[in-house]
């Protein structure tokens, strides 16, 4: 029988008996009963993985407990250890994508020290891609492993390296496991205390409670169920690791049942474990449900959903506290600051007191979850209610009464039985006609947010008489008999409210709303406006000059007056006879008045026009040279009989026709060099000098100015230096 040696890849470490039937060059192999050829390989160097140690595993654990374990694997063979190679992106035999040579370390829970097929798989941890463990070296790995849900008893935690698919070809595969004995216990959770629950509470009241839970087991820690990352749980949300829930209910008896009213739940943190004998304390503000007044129990249950914690006893997880639920009874105890007489749109600084006159029920508004749109058109987060003001023609609140304003209680506000609160605000009366009215305040005035024993006693009505203002312009001073186009007039005016009891207040424009007047005004104002007219009656074709608003929140009491000042600019009109007309409340009829026909005052004025002439220019020599500086002086006179000279008004920050920002009435004196005595467009510009802002030159008056002007670069010859006033 021929013998030969077949050498394999170094990873093939064992002696192999090879039986072969040969067919060479068409020759048939031996018959079935012929002797066989035994072929063997020589021993080659091979790896040999063993588990050197497992640390961090306590002698006693509990079902679902997270155990932080650490393990070390040695390669005691003579060659490096390499896992199988799986091509990039190929589906492996292990149900996931591994790219290169890896192997798996796997944990099991077993009833004995030998790994068998009926042992409970816990977890596995692969070696990294392209990992190799050299001969004589080791690696250490760590992980938190989750004890399975098993009955209490004695077990072994078994770790096997290269535990799936025999990926590492070793000289010995039988020494890859290590077993550690552990005792698996079970927790026993009990609620040892619940505090902060009063003997008497009310519907919707917030109760700041505290509770303590103890694991009274002798050896089993409490750990909730493991929910894989991003998996939808049975509880409608994503929990990643072992958690359980503490839950509150309201019940008519001390035993928790399916028909009890759920209040709230509070989860343990991710990866939470409660050791045997240990406790935790938690706090929360819970909201008493909206129920009828009566005797109840507040029931607390730990591990209250899905029985997430395996326990030796699930029947002792609840704690019941008796509580009497009452209802509030809100009344408006007082409302002050409403005068006997007021005016339409007047601001009233009012103060009011609300009392909860119930014997035992605190007042709490409805709970609106964070960020939910409420029935009231805005976001309110917690329990609140509204105090609301109305104007009515009688003392009974009804749907046709005029709403004034509302004021919310703060978040999480509760008014205890017998307690009161006082609030303040400035309310604005509506634009109502003259007559007798009532200001009505209702507490809990929207949506019936506070459950009460009596909702019919929530209002208070205060009578008042609403009058109306009567504004007149008492005086207008500073308007001369003669003026000129564009002249600035420093004027002063007085406005009186000659009503007997109606104050003047402008329309209310809410903050940041665009008004009918093209700008943002925040509160009640009105406008005093100036016009230039050809007659004493204000009409739509009169020329608008300017307007001046009253200050925010301004009110003019009956019989009172105010005086204002401004510099107004006469429009650019032809010379002639005019009237300067001032109208108070001159835009939008913002102030309700008993008489709108007496709001104007007219002052006759004659508008003339200036006549500027250059009286003199000095400092110009008979001979000069190109680019020579000439210190010159000039005098300008307004030789008109009645018209002052004022330049054009350019509003602040508007770009002028002259390429820069000028704010008020100015004009320009300009110098040119000309070949003749007549100014023309081909003459050479030298320089210009502006009159100051707000400059006016009265009829018959003059001014003198000085400057150093620069003779242009021109050919030698005869020229004229030409000066022009109001030259641009």
C-alpha positions as CSV (number, residue, x, y, z in Angstrom):
1,X,0.0,0.0,0.0
2,X,1.6,3.3,-1.0
3,X,2.0,6.0,1.7
4,X,2.7,9.8,1.3
5,X,2.5,13.0,3.3
6,X,-0.1,15.7,2.5
7,X,0.7,19.1,4.0
8,X,-2.3,21.4,4.6
9,X,-2.7,25.1,5.5
10,X,-1.1,25.7,8.9
11,X,-4.6,26.2,10.4
12,X,-5.3,22.4,9.9
13,X,-3.9,21.1,13.1
14,X,-5.1,17.5,13.5
15,X,-3.9,14.3,11.9
16,X,-6.4,13.4,9.1
17,X,-7.2,9.9,7.8
18,X,-7.8,10.3,4.1
19,X,-9.5,7.5,2.2
20,X,-9.4,8.0,-1.5
21,X,-10.3,6.1,-4.6
22,X,-8.1,7.2,-7.5
23,X,-8.9,7.4,-11.2
24,X,-5.8,8.4,-13.2
25,X,-5.7,8.8,-16.9
26,X,-8.9,6.8,-17.4
27,X,-7.8,3.9,-15.2
28,X,-10.5,2.6,-12.9
29,X,-10.0,2.6,-9.2
30,X,-9.9,-0.5,-7.1
31,X,-13.0,-2.5,-6.5
32,X,-15.1,-1.8,-3.5
33,X,-13.6,-4.7,-1.6
34,X,-10.0,-3.8,-2.5
35,X,-7.6,-2.5,0.2
36,X,-7.7,1.3,0.8
37,X,-4.8,3.6,0.9
38,X,-4.4,5.4,4.3
39,X,-3.1,9.0,3.9
40,X,-2.1,11.1,7.0
41,X,-1.0,14.6,7.5
42,X,1.8,15.8,9.7
43,X,1.0,18.0,12.8
44,X,1.3,21.7,12.2
45,X,1.4,24.7,14.7
46,X,-2.2,25.6,15.8
47,X,-4.0,28.1,18.1
48,X,-5.8,27.0,21.3
49,X,-8.3,29.4,22.9
50,X,-9.1,29.1,26.6
51,X,-11.0,31.4,29.0
52,X,-8.6,32.5,31.7
53,X,-11.1,34.3,33.9
54,X,-14.5,35.9,34.3
55,X,-14.9,38.7,36.9
56,X,-17.6,41.0,38.2
57,X,-20.3,38.3,38.4
58,X,-21.7,38.2,42.0
59,X,-22.5,35.0,43.7
60,X,-26.2,36.1,44.0
61,X,-28.1,37.8,41.2
62,X,-31.8,38.2,40.2
63,X,-33.8,37.6,37.2
64,X,-33.3,40.4,34.6
65,X,-30.5,41.9,36.6
66,X,-27.8,43.7,34.6
67,X,-24.4,42.2,35.6
68,X,-21.2,44.1,34.5
69,X,-18.9,41.2,33.6
70,X,-15.3,41.2,32.4
71,X,-13.5,38.2,30.8
72,X,-10.1,37.3,29.6
73,X,-9.3,34.9,26.7
74,X,-5.8,33.4,26.2
75,X,-4.4,31.8,23.1
76,X,-2.2,29.1,24.6
77,X,-1.5,27.5,21.3
78,X,1.6,27.9,19.1
79,X,-0.1,29.9,16.2
80,X,-2.2,33.0,16.0
81,X,-6.0,32.7,16.2
82,X,-8.0,34.0,13.2
83,X,-11.7,33.7,12.7
84,X,-13.4,32.8,9.4
85,X,-13.4,35.4,6.6
86,X,-16.8,36.5,5.4
87,X,-16.7,38.6,2.2
88,X,-17.9,42.2,2.5
89,X,-21.7,42.6,2.5
90,X,-22.3,38.8,2.3
91,X,-25.1,37.4,4.5
92,X,-23.3,35.3,7.1
93,X,-24.4,32.0,8.7
94,X,-25.1,34.2,11.8
95,X,-27.8,36.3,10.4
96,X,-25.9,39.6,10.1
97,X,-23.1,41.1,8.0
98,X,-19.6,40.5,9.2
99,X,-16.9,41.4,6.9
100,X,-13.7,39.8,7.9
101,X,-12.2,37.2,10.3
102,X,-14.2,37.3,13.6
103,X,-15.4,34.9,16.2
104,X,-18.0,35.1,19.0
105,X,-17.8,35.0,22.8
106,X,-21.2,33.8,24.1
107,X,-22.9,33.7,27.5
108,X,-25.4,31.1,28.6
109,X,-27.3,30.3,31.8
110,X,-27.3,26.6,32.7
111,X,-28.5,24.4,35.5
112,X,-25.1,22.6,35.5
113,X,-21.5,23.4,34.6
114,X,-21.6,21.7,31.2
115,X,-22.8,23.7,28.2
116,X,-25.8,21.9,26.5
117,X,-28.3,22.7,23.8
118,X,-31.0,23.3,26.3
119,X,-29.1,26.1,28.2
120,X,-30.5,29.6,27.9
121,X,-28.6,31.9,25.6
122,X,-27.9,35.3,27.1
123,X,-25.8,37.4,24.7
124,X,-22.8,37.3,22.4
125,X,-19.9,39.6,21.7
126,X,-17.9,39.4,18.4
127,X,-14.2,40.1,18.0
128,X,-13.5,43.1,15.8
129,X,-13.0,42.9,12.1
130,X,-9.6,41.6,11.1
131,X,-8.9,40.6,14.7
132,X,-6.0,38.2,15.3
133,X,-4.8,36.8,18.7
134,X,-1.1,36.0,18.6
135,X,0.2,32.8,20.3
136,X,0.8,33.3,24.0
137,X,-1.3,36.6,24.2
138,X,-4.7,37.4,25.6
139,X,-7.5,39.9,25.3
140,X,-10.0,41.2,27.9
141,X,-13.5,42.3,27.2
142,X,-16.4,43.8,29.2
143,X,-20.1,44.0,28.9
144,X,-23.3,44.3,30.9
145,X,-25.2,41.1,30.5
146,X,-28.8,40.6,31.4
147,X,-29.8,37.6,33.5
148,X,-32.8,35.8,31.9
149,X,-36.2,35.5,33.6
150,X,-35.9,32.2,35.4
151,X,-37.2,30.7,38.6
152,X,-35.1,31.3,41.7
153,X,-32.4,28.6,42.2
154,X,-28.8,27.5,41.6
155,X,-27.4,28.1,38.2
156,X,-24.1,28.4,36.3
157,X,-23.1,31.3,34.1
158,X,-21.2,29.8,31.2
159,X,-19.0,31.7,28.8
160,X,-17.8,30.0,25.6
161,X,-15.2,31.6,23.4
162,X,-15.4,30.9,19.6
163,X,-18.9,29.9,20.6
164,X,-20.7,29.9,17.2
165,X,-19.7,28.1,14.0
166,X,-16.3,26.9,15.2
167,X,-14.8,29.8,13.3
168,X,-11.3,29.4,14.8
169,X,-9.5,26.1,13.8
170,X,-7.9,25.0,17.1
171,X,-5.9,22.1,18.3
172,X,-8.5,21.6,21.1
173,X,-12.1,22.8,20.9
174,X,-13.1,21.2,24.2
175,X,-11.5,23.7,26.5
176,X,-13.3,26.8,25.3
177,X,-15.8,27.2,28.2
178,X,-15.7,28.5,31.7
179,X,-18.6,28.1,34.2
180,X,-19.2,30.2,37.3
181,X,-21.9,29.1,39.9
182,X,-24.5,31.8,40.7
183,X,-27.7,31.8,42.7
184,X,-30.6,33.5,41.0
185,X,-33.1,35.1,43.3
186,X,-36.2,37.2,42.8
187,X,-37.1,40.6,44.0
188,X,-40.0,41.5,46.3
189,X,-41.0,45.2,45.8
190,X,-43.2,46.9,48.4
191,X,-44.2,50.6,48.8
192,X,-43.1,51.5,52.3
193,X,-44.6,55.1,52.3
194,X,-46.5,57.6,50.3
195,X,-46.5,61.1,51.7
196,X,-48.0,64.5,50.7
197,X,-51.6,63.2,50.3
198,X,-53.9,65.5,52.3
199,X,-56.9,64.1,54.1
200,X,-59.0,66.5,52.0
201,X,-58.4,67.4,48.4
202,X,-60.3,68.8,45.5
203,X,-60.9,67.9,41.9
204,X,-58.0,68.8,39.6
205,X,-55.9,69.8,42.6
206,X,-52.1,69.3,42.2
207,X,-50.7,67.2,45.0
208,X,-46.9,67.2,45.5
209,X,-46.3,63.6,46.6
210,X,-43.3,61.5,47.6
211,X,-43.1,57.8,47.7
212,X,-40.5,55.2,48.8
213,X,-40.2,51.7,47.4
214,X,-38.2,48.9,49.0
215,X,-37.0,45.6,47.6
216,X,-37.5,43.4,50.7
217,X,-36.1,40.3,49.1
218,X,-33.2,38.6,50.8
219,X,-31.1,38.1,47.7
220,X,-32.9,39.1,44.5
221,X,-32.3,42.5,42.9
222,X,-35.2,44.2,41.0
223,X,-34.7,44.9,37.3
224,X,-37.3,45.7,34.7
225,X,-37.7,44.0,31.4
226,X,-35.1,44.7,28.7
227,X,-36.6,46.4,25.6
228,X,-34.1,46.5,22.7
229,X,-33.1,49.9,21.5
230,X,-35.7,51.6,19.2
231,X,-38.2,48.7,19.6
232,X,-41.9,49.8,20.2
233,X,-42.8,48.6,23.7
234,X,-46.1,47.3,24.9
235,X,-46.5,50.6,26.6
236,X,-46.6,52.8,23.5
237,X,-43.2,54.4,23.7
238,X,-39.5,53.6,23.3
239,X,-37.7,52.4,26.4
240,X,-34.2,51.0,25.8
241,X,-33.3,49.1,28.9
242,X,-34.7,47.6,32.1
243,X,-37.4,49.9,33.5
244,X,-40.6,49.6,35.4
245,X,-43.5,51.9,36.2
246,X,-44.8,53.4,39.5
247,X,-48.5,54.3,38.9
248,X,-51.2,56.2,40.8
249,X,-54.9,55.6,40.7
250,X,-58.0,57.0,42.4
251,X,-60.4,54.4,43.7
252,X,-63.6,54.2,45.7
253,X,-62.1,51.4,47.8
254,X,-58.6,50.4,49.0
255,X,-58.2,47.6,46.4
256,X,-56.8,48.3,43.0
257,X,-59.2,47.2,40.2
258,X,-59.6,47.7,36.5
259,X,-62.4,50.3,36.9
260,X,-60.2,52.6,39.1
261,X,-59.3,56.0,37.6
262,X,-55.7,56.2,36.3
263,X,-53.8,59.4,37.4
264,X,-50.2,59.1,36.3
265,X,-47.1,56.9,36.0
266,X,-43.4,57.4,36.6
267,X,-40.8,55.2,35.0
268,X,-37.6,54.0,36.6
269,X,-34.5,55.2,34.7
270,X,-32.8,53.1,32.0
271,X,-30.6,50.4,33.5
272,X,-32.0,50.8,36.9
273,X,-31.6,48.0,39.4
274,X,-32.7,47.9,43.0
275,X,-30.6,45.7,45.1
276,X,-32.0,43.3,47.8
277,X,-32.8,45.4,50.9
278,X,-32.4,48.7,49.1
279,X,-34.9,51.5,48.6
280,X,-35.5,54.5,46.4
281,X,-37.6,57.6,46.9
282,X,-39.3,59.6,44.1
283,X,-41.3,62.8,43.9
284,X,-44.0,64.2,41.6
285,X,-47.0,66.5,41.4
286,X,-50.0,64.4,40.6
287,X,-53.4,65.8,39.5
288,X,-56.5,64.7,41.2
289,X,-59.0,63.6,38.6
290,X,-62.3,65.4,37.9
291,X,-64.7,63.3,40.0
292,X,-67.7,63.8,42.1
293,X,-67.2,64.9,45.7
294,X,-66.9,62.0,48.1
295,X,-64.6,59.5,49.9
296,X,-61.8,57.9,47.8
297,X,-58.5,56.1,48.1
298,X,-55.3,57.2,46.4
299,X,-53.7,53.9,45.4
300,X,-50.0,53.7,44.5
301,X,-48.6,50.6,42.8
302,X,-45.0,49.8,42.0
303,X,-44.2,47.7,38.9
304,X,-47.7,48.7,37.9
305,X,-47.6,47.9,34.2
306,X,-46.8,44.6,32.4
307,X,-45.3,42.9,35.5
308,X,-41.9,43.9,34.3
309,X,-40.0,42.9,37.5
310,X,-40.1,39.1,38.3
311,X,-41.0,38.9,42.0
312,X,-41.6,36.3,44.6
313,X,-44.8,38.1,45.6
314,X,-46.7,40.4,43.2
315,X,-49.6,41.0,45.6
316,X,-47.9,43.4,48.0
317,X,-47.0,46.1,45.4
318,X,-49.8,48.6,46.3
319,X,-50.3,51.3,49.0
320,X,-53.7,52.9,49.6
321,X,-54.4,56.2,51.4
322,X,-57.9,57.5,52.1
323,X,-58.7,61.0,50.8
324,X,-61.9,63.0,50.7
325,X,-62.4,64.8,47.4
326,X,-64.3,68.1,47.8
327,X,-65.3,70.9,45.4
328,X,-64.4,74.6,45.4
329,X,-66.9,77.4,45.5
330,X,-65.4,80.6,44.0
331,X,-67.0,84.0,44.7
332,X,-65.8,87.6,43.8
333,X,-65.4,89.1,47.3
334,X,-64.7,92.7,46.0
335,X,-64.1,94.8,42.9
336,X,-62.6,98.3,43.5
337,X,-61.5,101.1,41.1
338,X,-64.7,101.3,39.1
339,X,-65.8,105.0,39.3
340,X,-69.4,106.1,39.4
341,X,-68.8,108.0,36.1
342,X,-66.3,107.1,33.4
343,X,-65.9,107.7,29.7
344,X,-65.9,105.5,26.6
345,X,-62.4,103.9,26.1
346,X,-61.2,105.2,29.5
347,X,-58.6,103.1,31.3
348,X,-59.7,102.0,34.7
349,X,-57.0,100.7,37.2
350,X,-59.1,98.1,39.0
351,X,-58.4,95.6,41.8
352,X,-60.4,92.5,42.7
353,X,-60.4,89.7,45.3
354,X,-61.7,86.2,44.7
355,X,-62.4,83.8,47.6
356,X,-62.9,80.1,47.7
357,X,-65.7,79.8,50.3
358,X,-65.8,76.0,50.2
359,X,-65.3,74.2,53.4
360,X,-62.9,71.5,52.0
361,X,-62.4,71.7,48.3
362,X,-59.4,73.6,46.8
363,X,-59.8,75.3,43.4
364,X,-57.6,74.1,40.5
365,X,-58.2,74.8,36.8
366,X,-58.1,72.2,34.1
367,X,-54.9,70.5,33.2
368,X,-53.8,71.2,29.6
369,X,-50.7,69.1,28.6
370,X,-47.6,71.0,27.6
371,X,-47.8,72.3,24.0
372,X,-51.5,71.2,23.4
373,X,-53.7,73.8,21.7
374,X,-56.3,74.8,24.3
375,X,-60.0,75.6,23.8
376,X,-59.0,79.2,24.4
377,X,-56.7,79.7,21.4
378,X,-53.4,79.7,23.1
379,X,-51.0,77.4,24.9
380,X,-51.5,76.9,28.6
381,X,-49.5,74.2,30.3
382,X,-51.1,73.5,33.7
383,X,-54.1,74.1,35.8
384,X,-55.4,77.7,35.4
385,X,-58.6,79.6,35.0
386,X,-59.7,83.1,33.8
387,X,-61.2,86.1,35.5
388,X,-63.1,88.1,32.8
389,X,-64.6,91.6,32.6
390,X,-67.7,92.7,30.6
391,X,-69.8,95.8,30.1
392,X,-73.5,95.2,30.4
393,X,-76.7,97.2,30.3
394,X,-77.9,95.3,33.4
395,X,-76.4,93.5,36.4
396,X,-76.8,90.0,34.9
397,X,-74.1,88.6,32.6
398,X,-75.4,87.4,29.3
399,X,-74.1,86.4,25.9
400,X,-74.8,89.9,24.3
401,X,-72.7,91.8,26.9
402,X,-69.5,93.4,25.7
403,X,-66.2,91.7,26.5
404,X,-63.5,93.9,28.0
405,X,-60.6,91.7,29.0
406,X,-59.4,88.5,30.8
407,X,-56.7,87.7,33.3
408,X,-55.4,84.1,33.8
409,X,-54.3,82.5,37.0
410,X,-50.7,81.4,37.0
411,X,-49.6,77.9,36.0
412,X,-50.1,75.3,38.8
413,X,-52.3,77.7,40.8
414,X,-54.4,76.3,43.5
415,X,-56.7,78.2,45.9
416,X,-57.2,76.4,49.1
417,X,-60.6,76.2,50.8
418,X,-61.2,79.5,52.7
419,X,-58.3,81.3,50.9
420,X,-58.4,84.4,48.7
421,X,-56.3,86.1,46.1
422,X,-56.2,89.7,44.9
423,X,-55.3,90.8,41.4
424,X,-54.9,94.2,39.6
425,X,-55.2,95.4,36.0
426,X,-56.0,98.4,33.9
427,X,-59.1,97.6,31.9
428,X,-60.3,99.8,29.0
429,X,-64.0,100.5,28.7
430,X,-65.4,99.8,25.3
431,X,-66.5,102.6,22.9
432,X,-70.0,102.7,24.2
433,X,-72.8,105.3,23.9
434,X,-73.7,107.6,26.7
435,X,-75.7,105.8,29.3
436,X,-76.0,103.7,32.5
437,X,-74.0,100.4,32.5
438,X,-72.5,97.7,34.8
439,X,-69.0,96.5,34.9
440,X,-69.3,92.7,35.5
441,X,-66.4,90.5,36.7
442,X,-66.8,86.8,36.5
443,X,-64.2,84.4,38.0
444,X,-63.6,81.1,36.2
445,X,-65.2,82.8,33.3
446,X,-64.2,80.6,30.4
447,X,-64.8,76.9,29.9
448,X,-65.9,76.2,33.5
449,X,-62.4,75.1,34.3
450,X,-62.8,74.8,38.1
451,X,-65.3,72.2,39.3
452,X,-67.5,73.9,41.9
453,X,-70.4,73.2,44.1
454,X,-72.1,76.4,42.8
455,X,-71.3,78.0,39.5
456,X,-74.0,80.7,39.8
457,X,-72.3,82.9,42.3
458,X,-69.1,83.7,40.4
459,X,-70.0,87.2,39.3
460,X,-70.0,90.8,40.7
461,X,-71.6,93.8,39.0
462,X,-70.7,97.4,39.7
463,X,-72.9,100.2,38.2
464,X,-71.3,103.1,36.4
465,X,-72.4,105.9,34.0
466,X,-70.5,106.1,30.8
467,X,-70.0,109.6,29.5
468,X,-68.2,111.0,26.5
469,X,-65.5,113.6,26.1
470,X,-65.8,116.8,24.2
471,X,-62.4,118.0,22.9
472,X,-61.8,121.6,21.8
473,X,-58.7,123.5,20.8
474,X,-58.5,126.3,23.4
475,X,-55.6,128.2,21.9
476,X,-53.0,128.2,19.1
477,X,-50.0,130.6,19.5
478,X,-46.9,131.3,17.5
479,X,-48.6,131.8,14.1
480,X,-47.5,135.2,12.7
481,X,-49.9,137.3,10.6
482,X,-47.4,137.1,7.8
483,X,-45.2,134.1,6.9
484,X,-43.5,132.6,3.8
485,X,-43.5,129.3,2.0
486,X,-41.4,126.6,3.8
487,X,-40.9,128.8,6.8
488,X,-40.6,127.0,10.2
489,X,-43.1,128.2,12.7
490,X,-42.6,127.3,16.4
491,X,-46.2,126.9,17.6
492,X,-47.9,126.0,20.8
493,X,-51.5,124.8,21.3
494,X,-53.8,123.9,24.1
495,X,-56.6,121.3,24.0
496,X,-59.3,121.1,26.6
497,X,-61.8,118.4,27.4
498,X,-64.9,120.5,28.1
499,X,-67.1,117.5,28.9
500,X,-68.7,117.5,32.4
501,X,-67.6,113.9,33.3
502,X,-66.3,112.0,30.2
503,X,-62.6,111.5,30.0
504,X,-60.9,111.4,26.6
505,X,-59.0,108.2,25.6
506,X,-57.9,107.1,22.2
507,X,-58.6,103.8,20.5
508,X,-56.7,100.7,21.9
509,X,-54.4,99.2,19.3
510,X,-52.9,95.8,20.5
511,X,-49.2,95.6,20.7
512,X,-47.5,95.0,17.4
513,X,-50.7,95.3,15.3
514,X,-50.5,97.4,12.1
515,X,-52.7,100.4,12.7
516,X,-54.9,102.3,10.2
517,X,-52.3,105.0,10.3
518,X,-49.4,103.0,8.8
519,X,-47.3,102.5,11.9
520,X,-47.2,100.6,15.2
521,X,-49.0,102.2,18.1
522,X,-49.5,100.1,21.2
523,X,-52.1,101.8,23.3
524,X,-54.8,104.4,23.1
525,X,-53.6,107.6,21.4
526,X,-55.1,110.3,19.1
527,X,-53.6,112.8,16.7
528,X,-53.4,116.6,16.6
529,X,-53.0,117.6,13.0
530,X,-52.2,120.9,11.1
531,X,-53.4,121.9,7.7
532,X,-53.1,125.0,5.4
533,X,-56.4,126.0,3.9
534,X,-57.7,128.8,1.6
535,X,-60.7,129.2,4.0
536,X,-61.5,128.7,7.7
537,X,-63.3,125.3,7.2
538,X,-61.3,122.1,7.1
539,X,-61.9,120.1,4.0
540,X,-60.4,117.2,2.1
541,X,-58.5,119.4,-0.4
542,X,-56.6,121.3,2.3
543,X,-52.8,120.9,2.5
544,X,-51.6,118.6,5.3
545,X,-48.6,120.0,7.3
546,X,-47.9,117.6,10.2
547,X,-49.4,115.6,13.0
548,X,-48.5,115.0,16.7
549,X,-49.8,112.0,18.6
550,X,-50.8,111.8,22.3
551,X,-48.6,109.6,24.4
552,X,-49.3,105.9,25.0
553,X,-52.0,105.4,27.7
554,X,-52.9,109.1,27.6
555,X,-56.2,110.1,29.1
556,X,-57.6,113.6,29.4
557,X,-60.0,113.9,32.3
558,X,-63.2,116.0,32.0
559,X,-62.3,119.7,32.5
560,X,-58.6,119.1,32.0
561,X,-56.3,120.4,29.2
562,X,-52.9,119.8,27.8
563,X,-50.4,122.1,26.0
564,X,-48.1,120.9,23.2
565,X,-45.3,122.5,21.2
566,X,-43.8,121.8,17.7
567,X,-42.1,123.5,14.8
568,X,-44.3,123.2,11.8
569,X,-43.2,124.1,8.2
570,X,-45.5,126.2,6.0
571,X,-46.0,124.3,2.7
572,X,-44.6,125.5,-0.6
573,X,-47.6,127.5,-1.9
574,X,-48.2,130.6,-3.9
575,X,-48.3,133.9,-2.1
576,X,-51.7,134.8,-0.7
577,X,-54.2,134.7,2.2
578,X,-54.6,131.4,4.0
579,X,-55.8,129.8,7.3
580,X,-53.6,127.6,9.5
581,X,-56.1,125.0,10.9
582,X,-55.4,122.7,13.9
583,X,-57.7,119.8,14.5
584,X,-57.6,117.6,17.6
585,X,-58.4,113.9,17.3
586,X,-57.8,114.5,13.6
587,X,-57.4,111.0,12.3
588,X,-59.8,108.0,12.6
589,X,-62.0,109.7,15.1
590,X,-60.2,107.8,17.8
591,X,-61.9,109.5,20.8
592,X,-65.6,109.0,21.2
593,X,-67.1,112.5,21.8
594,X,-70.4,114.0,22.4
595,X,-69.6,116.6,19.8
596,X,-67.0,116.0,16.9
597,X,-67.9,119.3,15.2
598,X,-65.9,121.6,17.5
599,X,-62.4,120.0,17.2
600,X,-60.8,122.7,15.0
601,X,-59.2,126.1,15.4
602,X,-58.4,128.4,12.4
603,X,-55.8,131.2,12.4
604,X,-55.6,133.6,9.3
605,X,-52.1,133.9,7.9
606,X,-50.7,135.7,4.8
607,X,-48.1,133.6,3.0
608,X,-45.5,135.7,1.2
609,X,-42.4,134.7,-0.8
610,X,-38.8,135.7,-0.3
611,X,-36.6,137.7,-2.8
612,X,-32.9,136.8,-2.2
613,X,-30.3,139.1,-3.7
614,X,-26.5,139.2,-3.4
615,X,-25.6,142.5,-1.8
616,X,-21.8,142.1,-2.1
617,X,-18.9,139.8,-2.8
618,X,-15.5,141.0,-1.5
619,X,-12.0,139.5,-1.5
620,X,-11.8,138.8,-5.2
621,X,-8.6,140.5,-6.6
622,X,-8.4,142.1,-10.1
623,X,-5.7,139.4,-11.0
624,X,-5.4,135.8,-9.8
625,X,-3.6,132.7,-10.8
626,X,-4.9,129.2,-11.6
627,X,-5.4,127.2,-8.3
628,X,-4.9,130.3,-6.1
629,X,-6.9,130.4,-2.8
630,X,-9.1,133.4,-2.5
631,X,-10.5,134.4,0.9
632,X,-13.9,135.8,0.0
633,X,-16.8,137.2,1.9
634,X,-20.4,137.6,0.6
635,X,-23.7,139.1,1.9
636,X,-27.1,137.9,0.9
637,X,-30.3,139.9,1.6
638,X,-34.0,139.0,1.5
639,X,-35.4,142.1,-0.1
640,X,-39.0,140.9,0.0
641,X,-41.5,143.0,1.9
642,X,-43.2,140.1,3.8
643,X,-41.9,136.7,2.8
644,X,-39.1,135.0,4.8
645,X,-36.7,132.7,3.0
646,X,-36.6,129.0,4.1
647,X,-35.1,126.1,2.2
648,X,-36.9,122.8,1.3
649,X,-37.7,120.4,4.1
650,X,-36.1,117.0,3.6
651,X,-37.4,114.4,6.1
652,X,-34.9,112.8,8.4
653,X,-32.8,110.1,6.7
654,X,-34.3,110.6,3.2
655,X,-31.9,110.7,0.3
656,X,-31.9,114.3,-1.2
657,X,-31.5,115.4,-4.8
658,X,-28.1,116.6,-3.8
659,X,-26.6,113.2,-3.0
660,X,-26.4,113.4,0.8
661,X,-28.7,113.4,3.8
662,X,-30.0,116.8,4.9
663,X,-32.7,116.9,7.4
664,X,-34.4,120.3,7.4
665,X,-34.7,123.5,5.4
666,X,-31.4,124.6,3.8
667,X,-30.2,126.2,0.6
668,X,-26.8,126.5,-1.2
669,X,-24.6,129.5,-2.1
670,X,-22.4,128.5,-5.0
671,X,-19.3,129.9,-6.9
672,X,-18.5,129.5,-10.6
673,X,-15.8,130.8,-13.0
674,X,-17.2,132.0,-16.3
675,X,-15.8,133.6,-19.5
676,X,-18.7,136.1,-19.4
677,X,-20.9,137.7,-16.8
678,X,-23.9,135.4,-17.3
679,X,-24.1,132.1,-15.5
680,X,-24.6,129.2,-17.8
681,X,-24.3,125.4,-17.8
682,X,-20.8,125.4,-19.3
683,X,-19.3,127.5,-16.5
684,X,-16.8,125.9,-14.2
685,X,-18.2,125.0,-10.7
686,X,-15.8,126.1,-7.9
687,X,-17.6,125.4,-4.5
688,X,-20.9,125.5,-2.6
689,X,-21.8,126.5,1.0
690,X,-25.0,125.4,2.6
691,X,-27.2,127.4,5.0
692,X,-27.5,125.6,8.4
693,X,-30.4,123.3,9.3
694,X,-33.7,125.2,10.1
695,X,-32.3,128.5,8.7
696,X,-34.8,131.2,7.9
697,X,-34.0,134.7,6.5
698,X,-36.7,137.2,7.5
699,X,-38.0,139.8,5.0
700,X,-35.5,142.7,4.9
701,X,-32.8,140.7,6.7
702,X,-29.3,139.7,5.4
703,X,-26.5,137.3,6.3
704,X,-22.8,137.4,5.6
705,X,-20.6,134.3,5.0
706,X,-16.9,133.7,4.4
707,X,-14.9,131.0,2.7
708,X,-11.6,130.4,0.9
709,X,-12.3,129.4,-2.7
710,X,-9.9,127.7,-5.1
711,X,-9.5,129.2,-8.6
712,X,-9.8,126.4,-11.1
713,X,-7.0,125.2,-13.4
714,X,-7.8,127.2,-16.5
715,X,-5.9,129.0,-19.3
716,X,-4.7,132.5,-18.7
717,X,-7.2,135.1,-19.7
718,X,-10.2,137.2,-18.6
719,X,-12.9,135.7,-16.5
720,X,-15.8,136.4,-14.2
721,X,-16.2,135.0,-10.7
722,X,-20.0,134.5,-10.4
723,X,-21.7,134.0,-7.1
724,X,-25.4,132.6,-7.0
725,X,-27.5,132.3,-3.8
726,X,-30.0,129.4,-3.6
727,X,-27.9,128.0,-6.4
728,X,-29.0,124.3,-6.4
